[in-house]
């Protein structure tokens, strides 16, 4: 196993639902638990090394762990047996590799002076349950996958992609199990053909999820709103049952429980929690479906797309906006746009964090310093144009993809650092040519769309 091996560029992932037997589910749960506990063990050791002034080395930790995993009392079951022996080793080896990556990111961010986050402990019931299987440890045969230790598990679909299989991750969402298989596909399958070659700016917001400079306004899916309402109801139901359990155990209703306290779990509370988890999964599915369809369409129809630097926008403007952004899954939207833009040969441009896309008049370039977040419409004081806030912003973003980007008339109001250094805004933008050939390779192979 090489820590330095990079994920190849043409990698696609097919996440497939599994139909495991109860025995297989039991194994999955134990393998996830092994992965979680090994992660926590390694993180704890790594933190200790870091506190002592060292830099944690995940691979050295793995060696250290291998020496104790079948003998140390904390890794033995109640009969004194090393329970990790029952779990395939990939499940307890991969956490070291993941941890190496997480520490790597942490130190890279530190070095760049960014806000760095140390890897965190995985709390039971709060973390994503998953474990890894290396590519030489499983085989696929139509709609079944043969996994180490448990044999054949039924999948709901055949693998969509033909190519070199890189690995698989088994994970749980609510009460369902999935396997995500990574495949490196040939170029002819990876690159997709665009249907048109537009150039558009996309303004992302709270009121409409996306406003495209073509004038199209994309709203969040209706089922999402209904499900979010239901989410409130179900969360309230569960928290009432939790409060009741606290009261029965002699605690105040809203008291924080001392660490390690285990309240008895009633059947009704278990059912309620399961219903809530299923709803969360459903909401995640609705969001994923929506963003996949939107991002596929945007990349398929455009040779150049301009979006804003969202993280910063959320942080800068206000908390409510940041929450709305995370509600619609804009992080997901952004990362999907990134990989799909590569597949469709679409030029994805991210506007600089200081680019005042909402404030500039998209016609004459006058900057509306007085614009507030609640102004949905405004009138340009210089040329008298009437603007819809979101469409105007989308039009300004679109300009960044062409040679007609507006000069910024005055320094931005965000911090004095920007005064006089505005060309950096435009410097980030690569002008694109309008061409009909689009630079894409002919691709006759039809693939299941990711949406
Ligand atoms: Zn104007």
Boltz pocket constraint, residues with backbone or C-beta under 6 A from the ligand:
constraints:
  - pocket:
      binder: B
      contacts: [[A, 361], [A, 362], [A, 363], [A, 364], [A, 365], [A, 366], [A, 380], [A, 381], [A, 382], [A, 383], [A, 384], [A, 385]]
      max_distance: 6.0
